[in-house]
Structures are given as C-alpha cells and as structure tokens.
Amino acid sequence: MAIVQAANHQTPDAGQGGSLAVSSDSNTGHGSTTALSNFGVPQTKSCRWHTFAFSTPSKIRLQFNWSEDGNIGGGAPGTNLFRVQYSIDGGSNWTDALSHGPFIVGPASGSVDIVIPNAPISQIQVRDTLTASSDPSDTCSVTGAISGLQLEVTPASPSPVWIG
C-alpha cells in the first residue's frame, strides 16, 4: 500500500466560475475558510486538487478529514452548503464524496474513506465548494476545512510466474 498526495492544487477552482479562494491551501487540504452571504449577496469559495501519480494501482481509496460550522440568520431563510466531490475522468464529471446542506447550523467533523472505481489515477481530481446564500434582509455563513487529503493506493499484484 502507498499514500499518494496531489502534486498540484488550485484556488479558486477555475471550473467553478465566480468563486473565491480558500484559506491556507496546500496539496493536502486547506485551512478553515468561511463563505459569508450578507443581505442577499451569495459567496462561494473553492479549491481543486489534481495530478495524482502512481503506476498501475489495483485499488484506490480517497481519504480526507473535514470540519464544518454554519450559521443561518434569524430572520428570513438562507442556505449554506459544504461539498467535496471527486472526478475519475479529469474533471468532466463529478461525484459527491461529502455534501452537507442546505442548512448547516453548528459544528461537525468527520472523515471520509471511499473506494474509487477503477480509473487511471492521473485522471482523478478532487474539489470542494463552500457556498452561503441569504435573503436580502439577512446573513448566513458556512465554514469548512479539509485536511489529510490523499489517495491510498494498493499496487497491482505481479502476474504469477509458473515454473515447471
């Protein structure tokens, strides 16, 4: 088994137009980042991790730790969302690994450990999004962090050799 981390990351994620950068971004996650919506002006912050490399894995697991906190104003309803997704085709299609919302109130944390379907490891990408959207008369926010982002890779077994 081997641990593979992204060789590159990008914040904001250009594939999620209109978003802002996260805080303290690295190849293994990002620091506590808040998206804040004031009086009806939504805000989104994002990051993308890519360029994982390993030769011919037989099994790939996506692993990371997360934490979140949210606040919905006391007046009119607002929404907030914390989402982490992965792609196995270079970013053409995305699957949710974690999706919390539309109402995150209070702190929570946890870990994700999921098996990624058979895919070329070089095509795997991971991204996250923090989005807050409030009514024009109120505010709301969502704060999230990612750490320990990695792929756990099991090397393909060599073909058995028969000696006769």
Rosetta blueprint (number, residue, H / E / L):
1 M L
2 A E
3 I E
4 V E
5 Q L
6 A L
7 A L
8 N E
9 H E
10 Q E
11 T L
12 P L
13 D L
14 A L
15 G L
16 Q L
17 G L
18 G L
19 S L
20 L E
21 A E
22 V L
23 S L
24 S L
25 D L
26 S E
27 N L
28 T L
29 G E
30 H E
31 G E
32 S E
33 T E
34 T E
35 A E
36 L E
37 S E
38 N E
39 F L
40 G L
41 V E
42 P L
43 Q E
44 T E
45 K E
46 S E
47 C E
48 R E
49 W E
50 H E
51 T L
52 F L
53 A L
54 F L
55 S L
56 T L
57 P E
58 S E
59 K E
60 I E
61 R E
62 L E
63 Q E
64 F E
65 N E
66 W E
67 S E
68 E E
69 D E
70 G E
71 N E
72 I E
73 G L
74 G L
75 G L
76 A L
77 P L
78 G L
79 T E
80 N E
81 L E
82 F E
83 R E
84 V E
85 Q E
86 Y E
87 S E
88 I L
89 D L
90 G L
91 G L
92 S L
93 N L
94 W L
95 T E
96 D E
97 A E
98 L E
99 S E
100 H E
101 G L
102 P L
103 F L
104 I L
105 V L
106 G L
107 P L
108 A E
109 S E
110 G E
111 S E
112 V E
113 D E
114 I E
115 V E
116 I E
117 P L
118 N L
119 A L
120 P L
121 I H
122 S H
123 Q H
124 I L
125 Q E
126 V E
127 R E
128 D E
129 T E
130 L E
131 T E
132 A E
133 S E
134 S L
135 D L
136 P L
137 S L
138 D L
139 T E
140 C E
141 S E
142 V E
143 T E
144 G E
145 A E
146 I E
147 S E
148 G E
149 L E
150 Q E
151 L E
152 E E
153 V E
154 T E
155 P E
156 A L
157 S L
158 P L
159 S L
160 P L
161 V L
162 W L
163 I L
164 G L
